[in-house]
Amino acid sequence: MGNCQASALIDRAGRMVWACVPRVDGDPVFSALLDDKPWDSPEARGFWAIELEGCVQVEQRYVRNTPILVTRQSDAQGNAIETYDFCPRYPHQGRMYRPVAFARVVRPVAGSPRIRVRLRPTTSWNSEAVPISFGSNHIRIVLSYMAMRVSTNAPIGLISQESWFRLEHDMHFFMGPDESFSDALRPALERMLDDTVHEWQVWVRSLAIPPEWQEAVIRSAITLKLCQHEETGAIAAALTTSIPEHADSGRNWDYRYCWIRDAYYTVEALNRLGALDVLESYLVYLRNIVDNARGGHIQPLYDVRGKATLEEWEATNLPGYRGMGPVRVGNAAYSQIQHDAYGQIVLSSVQGFIDQRLLRMAGQSDFESLEAVGERAWQVYDKPDAGLWELRTRSHVHSYSAVMCWAACDRLAHAAQAIDLPLRAAYWRSRADTMRQRIIEAAWRPESKAISANFEDDARDASLLQLLDLRFLKADDPQFTGTLAALEADLRRGNNMLRYSAPDDFGEPVTAFNVCTFWLIEALHRTGRAEEARDLFEEMLSRRTAAGLLSEDIDPATGELWGNYPQTYSLVGIINCAVLLSKPWSMMR
């Protein structure tokens, strides 16, 4: 759940186990996701549990077309409660009200239920004790970076000692900044809940959803929007850090930052649904990144405020997901050279020159700023980089990076044409043509009839499936069909697609990358294997969590999901494939 400022993950028992404040990349006030202590242990920390005594069944659902979670707990005697979890978000006094706050409404829905509230926050990555004080109607929590207050009409004394008590009426909890709650709590939270439901349902109603797989597309779209830090427009790659790519792999990374690449794929997918608000906000963030670079090097990622330095360190007081550390904070990939970012900046921006629905269309000054990005792409497209998979100990001239640089120049020609600059259009078209010829000459391998992953040898990389979506090659081009055949032969594992199969910094890859499987589905459909594409898409949808979401990776042998969650790449794949494969509305009405 979230509100584009704060976000939280709730487990299958209704416990809030992950939430960072004051932003997605902040310190976790609830960090049990990265701990392995038993829930009933006195030492267990980092969660907020509202529990039904004698609970034997838990059911969860979202309020339709919202990120508001309803958890129903039932016992063997027919007693039951429902907890509504949400982060308030709605227009208020001419602006969007989206506080750093978590609201919980607990209702008795059957019998005479007894509940217990266990509120055990953490601070400084679980390295410091959290001072907690109890007032008459509130709980004050002093964190290292801010103080928070839980305002409630629940019995404070019973909560302070984690006692069981009878739930005889609705109870309300509002955890936000340490300020007095100015309104009567119960009607205020009920109004917040209603207004938040309305705001999300109106947003979903504005989307151009395909007729098939609507539930999956809507849930993915809502979650992608939750990954946007609305204050700046940045889009986080995921809401978590350090969920390993597979068991005990050490491939534990912090994904709570804005990758230029991941954000491009996110806005591209939401554009296909008509969610222009996300694009417009992101373009503001992107223009600031380009301005600050002043025509120079663009990093692969920044924090959600645009900060460039993301020093990586390990939080040793958290043992990690299922005890599989390390827990990393920050990401050293910020210092890498990844040339594909130049293409993704232009690809994200070019719609601004064409789409008249936008509140602010791009003009000549925006084009001139982007030309500096294009010049950089021209300079580096055939130079080594770390590649989109961010290899830490080696570099190559990666074909995907080179093609993305080509795309920067190719789309600049389109943008120049759209704003009637024919000489600049010809300039960028000439450069794009030169780059395309060079890439084909360097990456094509006649002996394997495939494009190689890099200019130096004959390697395989699933990112080459993107040559189709980028319009570098056409679906009936023998160079693409040969590349597709070679990729399937080397990287496909049943119904899963690896990123690459060669050993990397951590050995041979074990898990498949979910977005690569979605790229395969798109390629299958466009090369005439439509039935196979639909079957594989249905298989991928069956792998979603109970919340209808996907993480980054999957174990081909067991089907178990791994990696940070929810992963924007994977949700993008759901949307793109549904839009591509769905029957048109004209066949459904």
MOBEL-V923809 format. One record per residue. N is the residue number from 0. RES is the residue in one small letter. PSI is psi in whole degrees, 0 to 359 (none if undefined). Layout:
<<N	RES	PSI> <N	RES	PSI>>
//
This chain:
<<0	m	165> <1	g	183> <2	n	22> <3	c	14> <4	q	305> <5	a	157> <6	s	159> <7	a	154> <8	l	138> <9	i	133> <10	d	182> <11	r	350> <12	a	4> <13	g	12> <14	r	134> <15	m	114> <16	v	354> <17	w	124> <18	a	128> <19	c	143> <20	v	150> <21	p	5> <22	r	176> <23	v	329> <24	d	18> <25	g	193> <26	d	134> <27	p	121> <28	v	335> <29	f	119> <30	s	13> <31	a	339> <32	l	329> <33	l	28> <34	d	162> <35	d	17> <36	k	146> <37	p	143> <38	w	325> <39	d	2> <40	s	138> <41	p	336> <42	e	350> <43	a	136> <44	r	170> <45	g	33> <46	f	164> <47	w	105> <48	a	136> <49	i	108> <50	e	142> <51	l	129> <52	e	131> <53	g	22> <54	c	132> <55	v	348> <56	q	136> <57	v	128> <58	e	141> <59	q	147> <60	r	160> <61	y	144> <62	v	133> <63	r	130> <64	n	36> <65	t	168> <66	p	27> <67	i	119> <68	l	136> <69	v	120> <70	t	120> <71	r	124> <72	q	134> <73	s	149> <74	d	181> <75	a	344> <76	q	5> <77	g	5> <78	n	146> <79	a	149> <80	i	159> <81	e	134> <82	t	125> <83	y	120> <84	d	129> <85	f	160> <86	c	121> <87	p	138> <88	r	114> <89	y	159> <90	p	138> <91	h	122> <92	q	45> <93	g	8> <94	r	169> <95	m	120> <96	y	113> <97	r	73> <98	p	164> <99	v	84> <100	a	150> <101	f	126> <102	a	141> <103	r	129> <104	v	121> <105	v	125> <106	r	136> <107	p	124> <108	v	350> <109	a	138> <110	g	212> <111	s	74> <112	p	149> <113	r	136> <114	i	166> <115	r	138> <116	v	122> <117	r	111> <118	l	106> <119	r	81> <120	p	168> <121	t	166> <122	t	160> <123	s	44> <124	w	45> <125	n	24> <126	s	353> <127	e	152> <128	a	148> <129	v	113> <130	p	126> <131	i	132> <132	s	154> <133	f	123> <134	g	194> <135	s	327> <136	n	21> <137	h	163> <138	i	127> <139	r	130> <140	i	118> <141	v	106> <142	l	165> <143	s	338> <144	y	344> <145	m	157> <146	a	141> <147	m	159> <148	r	134> <149	v	107> <150	s	136> <151	t	156> <152	n	13> <153	a	159> <154	p	108> <155	i	317> <156	g	321> <157	l	327> <158	i	321> <159	s	329> <160	q	12> <161	e	46> <162	s	155> <163	w	142> <164	f	158> <165	r	131> <166	l	103> <167	e	354> <168	h	166> <169	d	138> <170	m	143> <171	h	139> <172	f	132> <173	f	109> <174	m	110> <175	g	197> <176	p	155> <177	d	77> <178	e	150> <179	s	138> <180	f	112> <181	s	335> <182	d	168> <183	a	126> <184	l	309> <185	r	305> <186	p	329> <187	a	314> <188	l	324> <189	e	322> <190	r	318> <191	m	318> <192	l	312> <193	d	316> <194	d	324> <195	t	318> <196	v	312> <197	h	317> <198	e	315> <199	w	321> <200	q	326> <201	v	319> <202	w	315> <203	v	322> <204	r	335> <205	s	351> <206	l	148> <207	a	83> <208	i	137> <209	p	156> <210	p	333> <211	e	150> <212	w	36> <213	q	316> <214	e	316> <215	a	320> <216	v	315> <217	i	315> <218	r	320> <219	s	318> <220	a	316> <221	i	316> <222	t	323> <223	l	320> <224	k	324> <225	l	336> <226	c	355> <227	q	130> <228	h	98> <229	e	333> <230	e	321> <231	t	340> <232	g	354> <233	a	153> <234	i	118> <235	a	144> <236	a	329> <237	a	171> <238	l	358> <239	t	169> <240	t	149> <241	s	20> <242	i	117> <243	p	153> <244	e	334> <245	h	172> <246	a	128> <247	d	36> <248	s	338> <249	g	355> <250	r	68> <251	n	110> <252	w	158> <253	d	113> <254	y	17> <255	r	31> <256	y	174> <257	c	104> <258	w	131> <259	i	322> <260	r	307> <261	d	321> <262	a	322> <263	y	312> <264	y	326> <265	t	311> <266	v	328> <267	e	315> <268	a	314> <269	l	331> <270	n	324> <271	r	342> <272	l	359> <273	g	20> <274	a	72> <275	l	341> <276	d	323> <277	v	317> <278	l	312> <279	e	318> <280	s	319> <281	y	323> <282	l	327> <283	v	312> <284	y	316> <285	l	320> <286	r	323> <287	n	322> <288	i	314> <289	v	317> <290	d	316> <291	n	331> <292	a	336> <293	r	48> <294	g	3> <295	g	212> <296	h	133> <297	i	127> <298	q	160> <299	p	329> <300	l	158> <301	y	167> <302	d	176> <303	v	350> <304	r	1> <305	g	5> <306	k	138> <307	a	329> <308	t	121> <309	l	64> <310	e	135> <311	e	131> <312	w	171> <313	e	132> <314	a	95> <315	t	348> <316	n	0> <317	l	125> <318	p	345> <319	g	168> <320	y	121> <321	r	26> <322	g	11> <323	m	76> <324	g	185> <325	p	162> <326	v	114> <327	r	141> <328	v	129> <329	g	172> <330	n	115> <331	a	349> <332	a	346> <333	y	334> <334	s	0> <335	q	164> <336	i	116> <337	q	104> <338	h	344> <339	d	341> <340	a	328> <341	y	320> <342	g	318> <343	q	330> <344	i	313> <345	v	316> <346	l	323> <347	s	330> <348	s	336> <349	v	333> <350	q	332> <351	g	339> <352	f	349> <353	i	323> <354	d	109> <355	q	356> <356	r	339> <357	l	143> <358	l	324> <359	r	106> <360	m	152> <361	a	150> <362	g	197> <363	q	323> <364	s	324> <365	d	320> <366	f	318> <367	e	323> <368	s	319> <369	l	332> <370	e	326> <371	a	324> <372	v	318> <373	g	320> <374	e	321> <375	r	318> <376	a	319> <377	w	322> <378	q	329> <379	v	357> <380	y	331> <381	d	30> <382	k	154> <383	p	149> <384	d	180> <385	a	346> <386	g	168> <387	l	340> <388	w	4> <389	e	51> <390	l	135> <391	r	346> <392	t	7> <393	r	162> <394	s	152> <395	h	171> <396	v	97> <397	h	132> <398	s	320> <399	y	314> <400	s	318> <401	a	317> <402	v	323> <403	m	323> <404	c	319> <405	w	316> <406	a	325> <407	a	313> <408	c	320> <409	d	315> <410	r	334> <411	l	324> <412	a	320> <413	h	316> <414	a	317> <415	a	321> <416	q	320> <417	a	330> <418	i	20> <419	d	55> <420	l	75> <421	p	325> <422	l	321> <423	r	326> <424	a	316> <425	a	322> <426	y	310> <427	w	330> <428	r	320> <429	s	317> <430	r	317> <431	a	319> <432	d	318> <433	t	316> <434	m	318> <435	r	316> <436	q	318> <437	r	318> <438	i	315> <439	i	315> <440	e	321> <441	a	330> <442	a	342> <443	w	133> <444	r	100> <445	p	327> <446	e	326> <447	s	358> <448	k	47> <449	a	155> <450	i	132> <451	s	158> <452	a	339> <453	n	175> <454	f	346> <455	e	327> <456	d	201> <457	d	78> <458	a	164> <459	r	143> <460	d	127> <461	a	341> <462	s	339> <463	l	343> <464	l	339> <465	q	352> <466	l	334> <467	l	309> <468	d	329> <469	l	355> <470	r	26> <471	f	322> <472	l	158> <473	k	160> <474	a	330> <475	d	7> <476	d	125> <477	p	332> <478	q	328> <479	f	315> <480	t	325> <481	g	320> <482	t	318> <483	l	316> <484	a	319> <485	a	321> <486	l	318> <487	e	318> <488	a	325> <489	d	327> <490	l	344> <491	r	132> <492	r	87> <493	g	244> <494	n	25> <495	n	153> <496	m	123> <497	l	159> <498	r	313> <499	y	164> <500	s	345> <501	a	148> <502	p	144> <503	d	205> <504	d	336> <505	f	17> <506	g	198> <507	e	137> <508	p	144> <509	v	316> <510	t	156> <511	a	154> <512	f	118> <513	n	321> <514	v	331> <515	c	325> <516	t	321> <517	f	322> <518	w	320> <519	l	317> <520	i	315> <521	e	316> <522	a	319> <523	l	314> <524	h	316> <525	r	343> <526	t	19> <527	g	7> <528	r	57> <529	a	318> <530	e	319> <531	e	321> <532	a	316> <533	r	317> <534	d	318> <535	l	324> <536	f	317> <537	e	322> <538	e	317> <539	m	321> <540	l	328> <541	s	345> <542	r	357> <543	r	156> <544	t	176> <545	a	335> <546	a	358> <547	g	24> <548	l	173> <549	l	150> <550	s	196> <551	e	320> <552	d	166> <553	i	142> <554	d	115> <555	p	334> <556	a	321> <557	t	342> <558	g	5> <559	e	137> <560	l	142> <561	w	167> <562	g	170> <563	n	156> <564	y	145> <565	p	141> <566	q	122> <567	t	317> <568	y	311> <569	s	320> <570	l	325> <571	v	317> <572	g	319> <573	i	312> <574	i	311> <575	n	317> <576	c	322> <577	a	316> <578	v	319> <579	l	318> <580	l	340> <581	s	146> <582	k	151> <583	p	160> <584	w	330> <585	s	339> <586	m	350> <587	m	335> <588	r	none>>
//
